Amino acid sequence: MRGAGGINYNADMEFTAQQIAAFLGGCVEGDVNASVSTFSNIDAAKKGALTFFYAKEYEDFVYETDASIVLVPEDFKPAREVRATLVKVKDPREAVARLLNLYEQSKPKRKGVSERAFVSGTAKLGKDVYVGPLAYVGDGVVVGDGTQIYPNATIEERTVIGGNCLIYPNVSVYHDCKIGSNVILHSGCVIGADGFGFAPTSGGYEKIPQIGNVEIGDNVEIGANTCVDRSMMGTTKVGDGVKLDNLVQIAHNDEIGANTVMSAQVGVAGSTKIGEWCMFGGQVGITGHAKIAARTHSGAQAGIAGPILKEGQTVLGSPAIDARRFAKAAAVFRNLPEMYRQVNEMKREMDRQKEKNIEK
């Protein structure tokens, strides 16, 4: 990651280095009146842009950038002349995140219900709610203050949504779901579709009705085309602060602990309980009916085939094992062709010695 993570916004407001330092609790080296109105990558920044630097391999960009202001670590000491004004902060990545949040909060929110939207007469909308064209809000739906429902989103019957949520275009929230406050649902995600429940019979598979629902806590973000399935009975739960990337699958009756994060294409089978503050990388697969302890970390394409009961473990591989053991096993695996050659050579030598002994 470099710069502002690829984000390049044009804002109507300008902020000076002095104002930014005051907001972040940092200090200025250079022109305290230097001003910025946009964010940019450090390797592509122009005058009037703010960017940031935190990793040694990007230090050359600090001296070469045309950015007006660069956020740098408190202990950064330039090796040569810097044209930009520096704002020294404890953690530049955390600092730029705070500034981006400030920028987002300053953007005017959409309000009002489009004439081309459908809102049931029994739905209850809070203050300053936005419902875009062709959005559908069904019977008995409750929507909290400041929530924005973008065009083509569907909120089915009796669903309850908290305040200050963002429901982006083409999101589908099925009936009877509950969504907390400050939740972001990105385009194409589906909340509350039927879990994958079928009973084998002599004539095929008979569908098992999924009569439960989904509950999503506060401050949750769910990526594009991610699915959280409703439970067969009871509730599929996504805890406060959970972040799910694009293309993640959460199956029926799962419980995802608070502040757990999952990146692209993670799949969790049904009735699995995952603890708080876990981290799962791309394409991790987790078996059904498992219990995963808090603060478990797992890397790309790991297959977690059973329970993990000890907190704070990092597991890799398929089936997943302790990361250090996996690293040792992977080193052995890389050497298998040479080991195979050596074993064959030893076998041939032993066969030759046997033949000599027979001849004697």
N, C-alpha and C positions, 0 to 999 in steps of 0.2 A: 504494500500500500504506500502510495506517495501522494503529496499534495493533499487535496480535499477529497480523496477517494473517487476522483472522476467527476465530482459535482462542480458545475460551473454556472452559478446563479447570477442573474443581473437584478440587483435590488434597487429600489428607488431611494433608499437612504444611504447616507455616508456616515462612517464612523472613523474617528481619529485613533492613532496609536495610543494616545493618552486615555481615551475613553475605553478602548479595548483592554488595556492593561489594568485599569481600575475595575472593570467588570470581572476580569479573570484573576485579580490579585497578583499580577505580574509587574515587571519593570521594563522600561523602555531604554533601548540603546539606539540613539539616532534621533530623527526628527519626531518630536512628540506630536506635531501637527500633521504628519503624513496621514492621508485618508484613503479609505478603501470603500468600494461599493459592490464588490463581487468576490467570490471564492474561486480558486483555480488550483490545478496541479502545479507543483513546484517547477516542473520541467517545461511548462507551457504558459506560465503566468505572465501577464502584461501589467503595465502601469495601472494602478487603481485596484489591483487584486490583492487579496490576502491568501497566503498559503502557509504550510507548516513543514517542519523538518524534525525528524526524531532518530533516524537510523544513520549510522556512520557512512554507509555506502552511498548515501545521497548528499553528502556534505558538499561536493563540488557544485551542486545546483544552488546552494546558498549564495555562493560568490557570483554565479552566472545569471541568476534569475532577474527578470525585470519587474517582479512583484514589488509593490510598495511596502508591504509589511510581511514579515515572516515570523511565525511563532517557533521558538526554539527552546530546548531544555535549559533549565537554570544554570547548569554547569558548562554550557557551550562557550568555548573560547575560540573566536575566529582565527584561522591560521593566516589569513590575508584580508585585504580590504573587502568590505561588504557594501554594496550600493543601497540595498534595502534597509529599512528601519527594522530592527529586531525587537520583538516583545518576548522576554524570557518568562517562561512559566514552568511549573513543576512537571506537567505532562502535556506536551503539545497535542497529542491525539485526543485526550479528554477535553482539552481546552477548545479545540476546533469543533468538537461535538456540541459543547455548550453554546458556542457561537451559532452553529447551524440550527440548534433548537430555538435560540433566540430569534433567528431570522424567520424560521417557520411560524413561530408564534406571532410575529409582527405582520405576516401576510393576512390580508383581509379574508374572512371566511365567507363562503356562500351561505345564503339564507333564503328561506321561502320555499314554497311548494310549486313545482312547475304545473302549468295547466295540462300538460301532457302526461303527468304522473297519475297513477291510481293509488289513492289512499282510502282505505275502508272508513266508513262513517263511525265504526266502533273502535278504530285505532286512536291512540292518544299520543300526540306529539308534544314534546317539551318546547321551551323557548329557543328561538334562534336555530331551529332545525332546518336543514336543507334536504329536499327530495327532488332529484333531477328528473328530466324527461324519460318517460317509459319505465321508470322504477315502479315496483309494486309493493305496497304495504298492506298486509292482509288483516282480516278481522281480529280484533283483540290485541293487536300488536301495541307495545309501549316503547316509545323512543325517548331517551333522555335529552336534556338541554344540550344544545350545541352540536349534536351529532349530524353528520353529513352523509346522506345516502345518494350516491352518484347514479348517473343514468344507467338503466337496464339492470340495476340490482333488484333482487327479489327477497323480500322478508315475509315469510309465510306466517300463518295464523298463530296467535298467542305467544309469539316470540317477544322477549323483553330485552331491550338494548339500553345500556347505560349512557351516561353523558360523554360528550366530546369524543365520540368515536368517528372513524373514517371508514365508510363502507364503499369501496371503489367499484367501478363499473363491472357488471356481469358477475358480481358475487351472488351466491345463492345461500340463504339461510332458511333451512326447513322449519317446520312447525314446532312449537313448544320449546325452542332453545332459549338459553339465557346467556347473555353476553354482558360483561362488566363495562366499566368506564375506561376511557382512554385506550380503546382497542382499535387496532388497524387491521382491516381485512383487505388484502390486495386482490386485484382482478382475477376472476375465475376460481377463487377458492370456494369450497363447498362445505358448509357446516350443517351436520345433521342428516346427511344421506344415510340410507340403510347400511348397517353393518353387513359383512359378508357371512350370512348365516343360512345354511342349507342342510337339510337332513337327507342322507342317501336312502333311496327306496329301490325296490325292484324295477321300477319304471323310470328312474332318473333321480333328480334332486328336487326335493320339495322345499319351497321357501319357508323359512322361519320368520314370522313377523317380528320386526324390530320396533318395539313399542316404548322404548326409553327416550332419552334426549341427550343433548350436549350442554354442558355448562362451561363457559370460558370466563376466567377471572379478569381482574383489572390489569391494565398496562401490558396487554398481550399483543403481539404482532404476528400475523399469519400470512405467509407469502403466496404468490400467484400460483393457482392450480394445485394448492394443497387441500387435502381432504381430512376432515375430522368426522368420523362416522358416529351416528347415534347408537346407543346401547340396545341390546336385545331387551333387557329390563334394567331399570335403574338409570345410571347416568355415566356418560363418558365425560371425564373432567380434565380441563386444562388449567393449571394453577396460575396465580398472579405472576406477571413478569415473564412468562414463557415467550420465547421467540422461535418461530418455525419458519424456515426458509421456503423457497419455492419447491413444489413437487415432493412434499413430505406426506406420508400416509400415517394417520393415527386411527387405529381400528376400534371396533366397538368395545365398550366397557373398560377402555384404558384409563389410567390416571397418570397425568404428567405433573410432576412436582414443580413447585414455584421456582422461577428463574432458570429453568432448564432450557437449553438451546439445542436446536437440531438444524444442520445444514442440508443441502440439496439431496433429495432422493432417499432420505432415511425412511425406513419402514418399520412400524411397530405393530406386531400382531395383537390379536384381541386379548382382553382381560389381563394386560400387563400393567404393573404398578412401578412407576419410575420416580425416584426420589428427587429432592431439591438440588439445584445447582449442578445438574449433570450436563455434559457436553458430548454431542455425537456428530462426527464428521460425515461427509457425503457417502451415501449408499451403505451406511451401517444398517444391518437387519437384526431385529430383536424378536425372538420367539414369543409365542403366546403364553399366557399364564405365568410369566416370570416376574420376579421381584428384583428390581435393580436399586442398589443402595445409593444414597445421596452422594453427590460429587464424583460419580463415576464418569470417566472420560474414555472415549473410544474413537479410533481413527477410521479413515476411509475404507469401506468395503469389509469391515469387520462383521463377523457373524456371531451374535450373542445367542447361544443355544440353550441357556439355562440361567438360573438365578445368580446374581452377584450380591453377596450379603455383607461384604466388608466395604465400608465407606472409603472414598478417596482413591480407588484403584484406577489405573489406566490399562485398558486391555486392547489387544490388536489381534488380527488373524481370524481365520475361520476353521474350526470353532475358536472363538476368542479366548486368549490366555493373557497372563501378565505381560505387559509390553516388553520388559527386559528379557523374559524368556523367549518371547516371539522374536526379538532382535537376534538372540543367539541362534535360534532355530533357523532364521532366515539366512544367517551367515553360513550355517551348515548346508542349507539347501543350495546356495550358490556354488558350493564346492562339490556337490554330489557328482557331476560329470567326471571331475578329476579323481575323486575317491573311487568311483566306479571303475575307471581305467586302472587305478592302482590295484584294486582288488582282483580284477581280471588278470593283471600281470602276475600277481602273487599266486593265483590259482594255476596259471600256466607253468610257473616255475615249480610249484609243488608237484604238478603232473609229470614234469620232466624228471624230477628227483625220484618219483615212484617208478618210472620206467627204468631208470638207471639201476635202482635197487632190485627190480625184477630180473634184469639182465644178469646181475651178479649172482 
